[in-house]
């Protein structure tokens, strides 16, 4: 698979997780929706790193991926990405926790949390694009 094919595959999968999260929110599956949002954002960020000609790390941390993408960017983009990290620090942490809690910890999410995280993921994806 070429790099371009892998970028497109990651983007497609990211979009599928994002669409799945919207369905899950409508269906009341808030914990699963938040997990899907974490996956959507993680794959999206990895696709952007790969599109910059760099292999992405094997981390699941959206914050680490955003920091790496910031380091790969020019000064104006670097500042914008750092601003996203600052503005959404708590939400990005919640998304990272969702990966672990979806499997190991009894953690329920509320509709409002899932909807807020959906908005954050969409904003980060738009601003990183």
Secondary structure, 3 states (H helix, E strand, C coil): CCHHHHHHHHHHHHHHHHHHHHHHHHHCCHHHHHHHHHHHHHHHHHHHHHHCCCCCCCCCCHHHHHHHHHHHCCHHHHHHHHHHHHHCHHHHHHHHHHHHHHHHCCCCCCHHHHHHHHHHHHHHHHHHC
